[in-house]
Amino acid sequence: MAAPTFERIQAPKKGTRVTVDADGRWLIPDDPIVCLLRGDGIGRDVGSTPGITTCAVRVLDAAVEKVYQGKRKIHWFDIHAGDAARELYCPQIKDETVKTLSEDDQRKLYLPDDSLKAFEYYSLGLKGPLTTPIGGGFRSINVYLRIKFDLYACVRPVRYFKGVEAPNKHAGKVNMVIFRENTEDVYCGIEFRSNSDKAKRVIALLSVTLMHKGNIMKFTEGAFKDWGYEVARDEFRQQTVSEDEVAKGTSPKGKVVIKDRIADSMFQQIQLRPDEYSVVATPNLNGDYISDAAAALTGGLGLAAGANIGDKAAMFEATHGTAPKYTGKNMANPGAVLLSGVLLLEHLGWQEAAQRVNTALEAAFAESEATAGKGPGGKLHVTYDIARQFAGYGAEAGATSSAFADRIIYHLK
């Protein structure tokens, strides 16, 4: 594939493109170029005030430098989406005219062709939170990227960090990875306005169908369950055993136990016995719900990392919103973007740097917890959302986003 030309952005002069070979193996250089979408709201920089994405990138760069001593380096390629893209590419478009644009023109407004070409060519990206228009034609930047580049696997690790206030008494037992199907199911963004041309064309192709739960979804979500057991049985028979086989006396020693749970029951299970679940595989919408619920057990989305991975591209992203009231205030927690960056490091195979970031983040939380345990008045190095959870402390005791990043870098030693 020839290198693309761009309208408003310029690729880094240094660095090497990540590629995927004919056998599906990712070929990772020591100087990969990674697309960077800083995001909107708390994600973006405002003048000299850094957003959470910039803070997270500083920590990632520091970890890579600390571990590899210059032998490896990420070269970040700033591309744009959301409000930032609209301001750069189409500042003349007023709010009241957006809904008069075609769906594709709305897409270009919030996700320009430059960004699509860059991500397609360089294959990897790290993304802060983005504003998505509500209503109208173009639905979602995230959904569009997932479907266009077939990023079919949404990977959401959820774990507890000591020193973070969590509402569930079993939070310390939470350590699971949720694999959510990312491009199909009812959450894929395929819908048409009543009486629109697209709706009429679809109706012309279809018969009238009476749809019901079938007590309950046996041929859709029931099929998903059956397919999971089939894959385990047919492709990983020596490595897996079903829960039913264990109940009948088969030893699970040295094998992965495969089991299934009804969705509504699963919401209880992760609260009552979270340590019984290591990997959860779900269809799209269920995965969206359960991953946010699991994150809530451990303190919320502020530390919820995410990855959208396909065979030839991967985008790592914070899963929370843009919190516009905190834009430009250097207050928000960069943890979710940072931990998404950790997933990026793991995808690159740079496990040592990934582990170094995790350990440093743990140390920063534990340090503030120890300080707060001595009583009010101590200096905390965590952001306001963490600081206000300690007895005798309020949001005003929190450190800035950049100071929190500095402290994590301090603990990279």
C-alpha positions in Angstrom: 0.0 0.0 0.0 1.4 3.4 -1.0 1.7 6.1 1.7 -1.4 8.4 1.6 -1.3 12.1 1.0 -3.2 14.3 3.5 -5.0 17.6 3.3 -4.4 19.1 6.8 -2.0 16.7 8.7 1.5 15.5 8.2 2.9 12.1 9.1 6.0 11.9 11.4 9.3 12.2 9.6 10.7 9.4 11.8 9.3 6.0 12.6 8.2 2.9 10.8 4.7 1.7 9.8 3.3 -1.4 11.6 2.1 -4.0 9.1 0.4 -7.4 9.1 1.7 -10.2 7.0 -0.2 -12.6 4.8 -0.5 -15.1 7.7 -2.1 -12.5 10.0 1.1 -11.9 12.1 1.6 -8.3 13.3 5.1 -7.1 12.3 6.1 -4.6 15.0 9.2 -2.4 14.5 11.1 -0.8 17.4 10.0 2.6 16.2 6.3 2.2 15.4 4.1 5.1 14.2 0.9 5.2 16.1 -2.1 7.5 15.3 -3.1 9.7 18.2 -6.6 11.1 18.6 -6.4 13.4 21.6 -10.1 13.8 21.8 -12.6 16.4 23.0 -13.4 17.9 26.3 -11.0 16.6 28.9 -9.1 14.8 26.2 -7.9 17.8 24.4 -5.2 20.4 25.1 -6.4 24.0 25.6 -3.5 26.4 25.0 -0.7 25.3 27.2 -3.0 23.3 29.5 -2.7 19.6 28.8 -5.6 17.3 28.4 -5.7 13.8 29.8 -4.4 12.2 26.6 -1.3 14.3 26.6 -0.7 13.4 30.2 -1.1 9.7 29.5 1.3 9.9 26.5 4.0 11.4 28.7 3.8 8.5 31.0 3.8 5.9 28.2 6.8 7.6 26.6 8.6 7.8 29.9 8.0 4.1 30.6 9.3 3.1 27.1 12.4 5.2 27.6 13.0 3.9 31.1 12.8 0.3 30.1 14.4 0.3 26.6 16.9 3.1 27.0 16.2 4.6 23.6 16.2 1.3 21.7 12.4 1.5 21.3 10.2 4.5 20.8 6.7 5.3 19.7 6.3 8.0 17.1 2.9 9.6 17.6 0.9 10.9 14.6 -1.7 13.5 15.6 -4.9 12.9 13.6 -8.3 14.4 14.4 -12.0 13.5 15.1 -14.9 15.0 16.9 -15.2 18.7 17.6 -11.4 19.2 17.1 -11.8 17.8 13.5 -14.8 20.0 12.8 -12.9 23.1 14.0 -9.9 22.3 11.9 -11.5 21.1 8.7 -14.9 22.8 8.6 -15.0 25.9 10.8 -17.5 27.5 8.5 -20.2 25.0 9.3 -22.7 26.3 11.9 -24.6 24.1 14.3 -28.0 24.9 12.8 -26.8 23.6 9.4 -25.3 20.3 10.5 -28.5 18.2 10.3 -29.1 19.5 6.8 -25.9 17.8 5.6 -25.9 14.3 4.1 -24.9 11.4 6.4 -21.5 11.2 4.7 -20.9 14.9 4.9 -21.7 14.8 8.6 -19.2 11.9 8.9 -16.5 14.0 7.2 -17.3 16.9 9.6 -16.5 14.8 12.6 -14.2 12.1 11.1 -12.3 13.5 8.1 -10.9 11.4 5.3 -7.4 12.4 6.5 -7.9 10.5 9.7 -9.4 7.4 8.0 -6.5 7.3 5.5 -3.9 7.6 8.3 -5.4 4.9 10.5 -5.9 2.5 7.6 -2.2 2.9 6.6 -0.6 2.9 10.1 -2.9 0.3 11.6 -2.6 1.4 15.3 -4.2 4.2 17.2 -4.7 5.6 20.8 -7.8 7.6 21.3 -9.1 9.9 24.0 -12.8 10.6 24.6 -14.7 12.1 21.6 -17.9 14.0 21.2 -20.5 12.1 19.2 -23.5 14.0 17.7 -26.9 13.0 19.2 -29.5 12.4 16.6 -29.2 13.4 12.9 -27.6 11.2 10.3 -24.1 10.3 11.4 -24.4 8.3 14.6 -21.1 7.5 16.2 -17.4 8.0 15.5 -16.6 4.9 17.6 -19.1 2.6 15.8 -18.0 3.9 12.4 -14.4 3.1 13.1 -15.2 -0.3 14.4 -17.3 -1.3 11.4 -15.1 0.3 8.7 -11.9 -1.3 9.9 -13.6 -4.5 11.2 -12.4 -4.0 14.7 -14.6 -6.9 15.8 -13.1 -7.6 19.2 -13.7 -5.1 22.1 -11.3 -6.0 24.9 -12.1 -4.5 28.3 -9.9 -5.6 31.2 -11.3 -4.7 34.6 -9.3 -4.9 37.8 -9.2 -3.3 41.2 -6.5 -0.8 42.2 -5.7 -0.6 45.9 -6.3 3.0 47.1 -9.3 3.6 44.9 -12.7 3.8 46.7 -15.0 1.1 45.3 -18.6 0.5 46.2 -18.5 -3.3 46.2 -17.0 -5.1 49.2 -15.7 -7.8 46.8 -13.9 -5.2 44.6 -10.5 -6.5 45.5 -11.4 -9.8 43.9 -12.3 -8.3 40.5 -9.7 -9.1 37.9 -11.4 -10.1 34.6 -11.2 -9.4 30.9 -14.4 -8.9 29.0 -14.3 -9.8 25.2 -17.3 -8.1 23.5 -18.3 -8.7 19.9 -17.9 -5.3 18.4 -19.5 -5.0 15.0 -22.8 -6.9 14.9 -25.8 -7.3 17.2 -28.3 -4.5 17.9 -25.6 -2.1 18.9 -23.9 -1.9 15.5 -25.6 1.4 14.5 -27.6 0.0 11.6 -31.0 1.7 11.6 -33.1 3.9 9.3 -35.5 6.7 9.9 -39.1 5.8 9.2 -40.2 6.5 5.6 -36.6 7.5 4.6 -35.4 6.3 1.2 -33.1 3.7 2.9 -35.9 2.3 5.0 -38.2 2.0 1.9 -35.4 0.2 0.0 -34.9 -2.3 2.9 -38.7 -2.9 3.2 -38.9 -3.6 -0.5 -36.4 -6.5 -0.1 -38.1 -8.1 3.0 -41.2 -10.1 3.9 -43.4 -9.2 6.9 -41.9 -11.1 9.9 -43.3 -11.6 13.4 -40.4 -11.3 15.8 -40.5 -12.5 19.4 -38.1 -13.7 22.1 -38.6 -17.4 21.4 -38.2 -17.8 25.1 -35.6 -16.6 25.0 -33.5 -15.5 22.0 -32.6 -19.2 21.3 -31.5 -18.7 17.7 -29.4 -15.6 18.2 -27.8 -15.3 21.6 -28.4 -19.0 22.2 -26.5 -19.7 19.0 -23.7 -17.4 20.3 -23.4 -19.7 23.3 -23.4 -22.8 21.2 -20.7 -21.5 18.9 -18.5 -20.8 21.9 -18.7 -24.4 23.1 -18.1 -25.6 19.5 -15.0 -23.5 19.1 -13.7 -24.8 22.5 -14.5 -28.4 21.6 -13.3 -28.4 17.9 -10.3 -26.2 18.0 -9.0 -26.3 21.6 -10.1 -29.7 22.9 -6.8 -30.5 24.6 -6.8 -27.1 26.4 -10.4 -26.8 27.6 -13.1 -28.6 29.6 -16.7 -27.6 30.0 -18.3 -26.9 33.4 -20.7 -29.7 32.7 -17.8 -32.2 32.2 -16.2 -31.0 35.5 -19.6 -31.6 37.3 -19.5 -35.2 35.9 -16.1 -35.9 37.3 -13.6 -34.7 34.6 -10.6 -33.0 36.2 -10.1 -29.3 35.3 -6.5 -29.3 36.3 -4.3 -27.5 33.7 -7.3 -26.7 31.5 -9.5 -23.7 30.8 -13.0 -24.3 32.1 -15.7 -23.2 29.7 -19.1 -22.2 31.2 -22.1 -20.1 30.3 -24.4 -17.7 32.3 -27.7 -16.0 31.5 -27.1 -12.3 31.0 -29.3 -11.1 33.9 -27.7 -13.6 36.2 -24.3 -12.5 35.2 -24.9 -9.0 36.6 -25.4 -10.7 40.0 -22.5 -13.1 39.6 -19.9 -10.4 39.1 -21.0 -8.6 42.2 -21.4 -11.6 44.5 -18.5 -13.9 43.3 -16.3 -11.8 40.9 -13.3 -14.0 41.5 -15.0 -16.9 39.7 -14.7 -15.1 36.4 -11.5 -14.4 34.5 -12.6 -14.0 30.9 -16.1 -13.1 29.8 -17.1 -13.4 26.1 -20.4 -11.7 25.1 -22.3 -10.3 22.1 -22.2 -6.6 21.4 -24.9 -5.0 23.6 -24.5 -7.3 26.5 -20.8 -6.6 26.5 -21.4 -2.9 26.6 -23.5 -3.2 29.7 -21.5 -5.8 31.6 -18.1 -4.0 31.0 -19.5 -0.7 32.4 -21.1 -2.6 35.3 -17.8 -4.4 36.1 -15.9 -1.1 36.0 -18.4 0.4 38.5 -17.5 -2.4 40.9 -13.9 -1.1 41.1 -14.6 2.6 41.2 -16.0 3.6 37.8 -15.0 4.4 34.2 -12.1 6.7 35.2 -9.8 3.7 35.1 -11.6 1.7 32.5 -9.3 0.8 29.6 -10.6 -0.4 26.2 -9.3 -1.8 22.9 -10.9 -2.4 19.6 -9.0 -5.0 17.7 -9.3 -6.5 14.3 -7.1 -8.6 12.1 -5.3 -5.6 10.5 -5.9 -2.7 12.7 -6.4 -1.8 16.4 -7.6 1.3 18.2 -7.1 1.7 22.0 -9.4 4.1 23.8 -10.7 5.5 27.0 -14.2 4.3 27.6 -15.6 7.3 29.4 -17.0 10.5 28.1 -15.6 14.0 27.5 -16.7 15.7 30.7 -16.9 19.1 29.0 -17.3 21.1 32.2 -13.7 20.2 33.0 -12.2 21.1 29.6 -9.0 23.0 30.0 -8.9 22.8 33.8 -6.1 20.2 34.1 -8.2 18.3 36.7 -9.4 15.0 35.1 -8.0 11.6 35.8 -5.9 10.4 32.8 -6.0 6.8 34.1 -8.4 5.3 31.5 -6.3 6.7 28.5 -3.1 5.6 30.3 -4.4 2.0 30.9 -5.6 1.9 27.3 -2.1 2.9 26.3 -0.9 -0.1 28.4 -3.0 -2.3 26.2 -1.3 -0.7 23.2 2.1 -1.5 24.7 1.0 -5.1 25.3 -0.2 -5.3 21.7 3.2 -4.2 20.6 4.7 -7.0 22.6 6.4 -4.4 25.0 5.3 -6.3 28.1 8.1 -4.9 30.3 7.0 -1.3 29.7 3.3 -2.2 30.2 4.0 -3.8 33.5 6.2 -0.8 34.6 3.2 1.5 34.0 0.8 -0.7 35.9 3.2 -1.0 38.9 3.8 2.8 38.9 0.1 3.6 38.9 -0.5 1.1 41.7 2.3 2.9 43.7 0.8 6.3 43.1 -2.6 5.2 44.5 -1.1 3.3 47.4 1.0 6.3 48.4 -2.0 8.6 48.5 -4.0 6.1 50.5 -1.2 5.8 53.0 -1.0 9.7 53.3 -4.7 10.0 53.8 -4.7 7.3 56.4 -2.6 9.5 58.6 -5.3 12.1 58.7 -6.3 15.3 56.9 -3.8 17.8 55.6 -1.4 15.6 53.8 -0.3 16.1 50.2 -2.1 13.8 47.7 -0.7 13.1 44.2 -4.0 11.8 42.7 -6.6 13.7 40.9 -9.7 15.1 42.5 -12.0 12.1 41.7 -9.7 9.9 43.8 -8.8 12.5 46.5 -12.4 13.2 47.5 -12.9 9.6 48.4 -10.5 9.8 51.4 -12.0 10.7 54.8 -11.1 14.3 55.7 -10.2 15.2 52.1 -12.3 16.9 49.3 -11.9 17.4 45.6 -9.8 20.5 46.3 -7.1 18.2 47.7 -6.6 16.6 44.4 -3.5 17.1 42.2 -3.7 18.3 38.6 -3.8 15.8 35.8 -0.3 16.7 34.8 1.0 16.5 38.4 -0.6 13.0 38.7 1.2 12.0 35.5 4.4 13.4 37.0 4.0 11.3 40.1 3.3 8.1 38.1 6.5 8.8 36.1 8.3 9.3 39.5 7.2 5.8 40.4 8.5 4.2 37.2 11.8 3.6 38.8 
